Amino acid sequence: MLVLSRKRLESVAVGGASDSDRMLKVTILDIQGGRVKLGFELANEIPVHRWEVWERLQERDLADRSS
């Protein structure tokens, strides 16, 4: 796991080594009371989910393939 420190309005980029590659930009929008508000910028066709939602979607897809 990569761990980075960022301040409010600072960002991290994932991917996008060239203009043709997809890139995810995550920006720290706000920090209050131990909670961090994140902003995500990426191509519209790439879904973004909270982890617990992603896990439910994976379980549902696995169940659908099993039946």
N, C-alpha and C positions, 0 to 999 in steps of 0.2 A: 504494500500500500504506500503510495506517495502521499506525504503530508506536507501541505503548504500553508503558510500564514499569509493572510490577506487582510487589508483594512477596507473600510467602507469605500465603495466605488472603485475598488481595484478588481482586476479580472484575471482569469486563467483561460488559456486556449488549449483545446485538445484536438489533435489532428491538424489537417489543413497545411501540410508541409509545402504544397504547391497550390496554385490557383484552381486547379481541377479537383483537388481533394476536398472532402467535406470537413468542416470545422465546427466545433462546439465552443462557444464562448460563454463562460459562467462569470457573472459579476455579482459581488457582494453589494446588495442594495441597502441593507439596513441591519443593524445589530442592536437588539433590545432585550434586556432581561434574560440572557442566555439563549435567545433565539436569533437565528440568522435568516434573513430574507435574501433568496438567490434569484437572479434573473438569468434566463437561458436564451441564447441566440443561436439558431441553427436552421437548417433547411426545413421547410414546412412538412416534407414527407417523412421526417424522422420523428417518431413519437418520443415523448418525455413523460415518465410516470414516477410517482413516489415509489420507493422500494416495495412497500407492502402491496401496492396495486400491481406492480410488475410481477410479484410472486403469485398473486391470485390469477393473473393472466396466464402465467406459465403453467400453473396447476390445471387451469381450464383447458388449455391447449393440449396438455398431456392426456387428460381425460378424454377429450374429443378424438385424439389419435388412437386411444385404446379401444374405443367402441366401434 
